[in-house]
Structures are given as structure tokens and as C-alpha cells.
């Protein structure tokens, strides 16, 4: 009897953890009631900074408290909720999120941006916005700042940008 009860509790806990997984369709509400720290690389290009500013404005307009920091000033990426702008070649926090890839361009393609939610076991999250080029990263930031007009969903999406005025997003492969 106790064994069946224990199995039942485990099953319920697994279902609950699945239900509470963060989804891009919930942006910017994934940060409601939390402080979001926007992180850019120390040597980031102007496009990364402009994108980070746009994301910051979107968050503030939705009642989310923010702060901004350079990657070199983040001691523990798992201790706070982050918006990480820029890929692992330009942002050391992004490199850590991605497990320090030996080739920092691995998984990126010119003309495509990435949006991904990283969840930590402590309830903190990181929203990763990056691309191979600064323009590709900018498209990722524009996609989330235009969340009301786009169909963001899942935990990871790819941004395909034929032009700055015509952003296309799709599920990542």
C-alpha cells in the first residue's frame, strides 16, 4: 500500500514539473514577479546593445523589474533570472549556458537567430537571444519584443529574417 502511494506521489510530481515548464508563448510574463538581469558581452556590438535596450523597454512596459550587466560581472548565472543577448563568441554567459562549445559558432547559421529558454532546478531561468552575426542576434531580440504579433511557443525557436520588417519564426529542429 505504501509502495503504491509513493509511486502515485512520484507520478504527480513529474506531471506537475511538466506543467510548470516555461514556454516562449508566456513571454514576457515568464519574468512577472521576478527581477530580470539583461546581460550583454563586454565587447558586444551596437546591434546587441540596441536589442538589449528594446528587450529592456518591453519588460519594463510589462511591469518587470530589470537591471543590466556585462557578462564579466555575472558571478553565478544560476542565481538570477537572465536575458542573455549575444552568442557564445561574444558573451561568456552565453558560452556557459551552452556548455562552452569548442567552436563558438557551432549550431548557428548566417541569417538565423535563436531564442531559447534555459531552466534551472532552482526556479531561475535564462532567456537566450543570439545569432551568428550581430544582425542575427538583433532579429532574435526583435522577435521577442514583437511577441504580440508573432506566434512564439515552446522552449526554443529559430528566427529567419529575410528583412528587418518581415521577421519569420519557426520551431527549432
Buried (B, 14 or more C-beta within 10 A) or exposed (E): EEEEEEEEEEEEEEEEEEEEEBEBEBBBBBBEEBEBBBBBBEEBBEBBBBBBBBBBEBBEEEEBEBEBBBBEEBEEBEEBBBBBBBBBBBBBBBBBBBEEBEEBEEBBBEBBBBBBBBBBEEEBBBBBBBBBBBBBBBBBBBBBBBBEEBEBEBBBBBBBBEEEEEBBBEEBE
